[in-house]
Amino acid sequence: MTPPGREEAQRRAAEELARAEYADEPLPDRLWRMFQQWLGDLTDVVPGGPPVGAVLAALLLILVVVVAVWVTVWLSRRSARTRADDSGDLFGGRAMTAAEHRMAAERLAAEGRWAEAVQERLRAIARDLQDRALVDNLPGRTADELAAEAGRSLPAFADELTAAARAFDDVAYGGVPGTPDSYAMLRELDERLRVARPVVAL
């Protein structure tokens, strides 16, 4: 029996789809069926007959799967980065020493990238306070939480720590541009905090 031509196959498919049982077909099933029909049409139009078309269709299907997997992985990584940024995490998931944060801050300040320099300088302060056990090493800590806890250990610096946290939040999340003055304030605070001693509770 001679197989139907392309136009005849399309006519028969249209008649089949017009049947009542397809009226309530779930969308995923409909999309899958349409994809299968598209692959079938592809094998019909490739010169050399179905074997060549089938190979081409299989290669195309593999390519579609690879692209879908790549897009899924890329979106998941981007989502993870966004969640880390949106959470207000002071360190943004990075592990650096206080000295490394200070070096990064000075480099950024030399380049005139004041907003980033402000962020790195407050991260240096936070890491130094953690290393000296003046604040707990809590993952996901925000700048405001750091200032509040450090202010209890170093009450003489409470107001300045609050101002530093506000400067960090302004440039990191508020879209406020950093300035040389705001960076100088954090750098000077960092230097004084490095030699500060906590208040001993009686």
N, C-alpha and C positions, 0 to 999 in steps of 0.2 A: 504494500500500500504506500502510495506516494505521500510524504509528509506535507501538511498544508504550508502554503507560502506565508510570508510575513504578514501581509494584509489580512489573510484569512485567519491566521493565528490571533491577530489583534481583535478581529471581529468576534471570534469565539470567546476570547478572554473578556471582552466587554459584555457579552451576553451572560457569561458565567457570573460576573461581578454584579450584574443587575438582579440576580436572584435574591429572594427575600431574606435568606439566611445570612447574607452579608451585610444587611442593613444595620444590625447591632454589633458588628464585629469590633472588638477592642482595637484602639489605635495602634498599640505595638504590633498586634497580629497583622493589621492592615499594612503597616510600614514594612514588616518583614516580608510579606507576600509581594509587595510592590518591588522590593529590592531583589527578590528571587526572579520576578518577571523581567526586571531590567537586566539581570545577568543572563537570563535566557535569550533576551533580544540581542545581547552582545554576541553571544555565540552564533546567532543566526547571520549577523552581518559581517563577521570576520571571514575573509577569503581563506579557502582551504577546508572549510567545513567545521563541524562541531569539535573535533579533537583539538585543533589550534585555538578555537574560540574558548574551549574549556580551560586550556592552559592559561590563556590570557586572563580569563575571568578569575581563575584561582590566584594568579599573581596580583591582580587588582584587589582582590579581597584581602590578601595578605598585607598589601600596602595600606589599605583602609584600616586594618586592625592595628598595624604598627603606628600609624598616625594617631589613632584614637588613644592608644596606650601612652604615647608621648604627651599628648595634650592633657590626659588625665594626671600624669605625674607632674607636669609643669604647673597645672592648676593647683594641685595639692601642695606643692612646695610654696607657690605664691601665697596660698591661703594661710599656710603655717607662718610665713614671714609677716603677713598682715596681722594675724592674731597676736604675734609677739609684739609688733609695733603698737597695735591698738590697746593692748593690755596695760600700757604705761610702764612696762618693765624697764627699770632704770638702765640695765645693761643690754637690753635687746637680745638676750640669749648669748652674748659673747663672753669669753673668758680671757681677760687680760689683767696684768698686774697694774698696781697704781702707777708705777714708773712708766709702763707702756702707755697708759692713758695720758699721763703728763706729757710724754714725748709727742704723742699724737695731737694733743691740744696745742702745744707750742708750734708744731708744724702747720696746723690749720690756721692758727693766729697769724703766722708769718705769711701765709697765703691770702690773708684777709677774709677767711671763711669763718666769720665770727660766730654764727649760730652753731656750727659743728664744733668749734673750739669750746664754746660754753658747755655743750653737752659732754665733751670728753673731759673737761676739767672737773665737772661735778662727778663724773664716773670715777675719776682719780680720787676725789675726796671720799666717795662711798667705799671704794676698794680699800683705801688706807684705814678708814674707820673699822671696816670688817677685819682687816688683818691685825689690828690692834685690839680686837675684841671689844670695841666700844659700842658696836651695834651687832645684832645677830646677822648671820649670813643666810638670809631668807631669799629663795628664788622668787622672781616676780615682784620684788619690792619696787614701789614707786618712789619718786623723788620726795613727795610729801611725807610718805611713811619714813623715809630715811631721816628727813629733817626733824620729824617729831621724836623719833627714838634717840637720835644723836643729841637733840636738845635736852633730853633728860640726863644723859651722861655728862654733857658739857653745857650746863645752863647759861653760862656767860655768852655762848655763841648761838643760843636758840633763835634769836631774831635774825641773825645773819644767815643761819642755815635755812630758815624759812624763806628769806629773800632769795637765796641761791636756788632753792627748789622751785620757786616761782619763775625765776629766770630760765631754768631748764625747761619747765613746762611751756613757757611762752614760746621759746624757739622750737621746741620739739613737736608740740601739738597745737599751739595757738597761731602759728604762721607769723609770729613776730620776728623781725630780722634781728640778729645779734649785733652787738656794738662793741667797739674796743673798750668802752667803760664797763659794760657788763662782764666782759671777759676778765678785765683787770680786777674787778671786784672778786670774782671767783678765784683767780690766781692768788690774790693777797690772802683771802680766807683760807685757801688750801695751805699756804705756807705757815700761817699761824696755827692752824689745826694740827699740823704735823708735830708741833712741840707742846700742844696743850695736854693737860693731865685731867682725867675725869674727877668729878666730885665724889668723895668717899662718903657713903651713907653711914651715919652714926647709929 
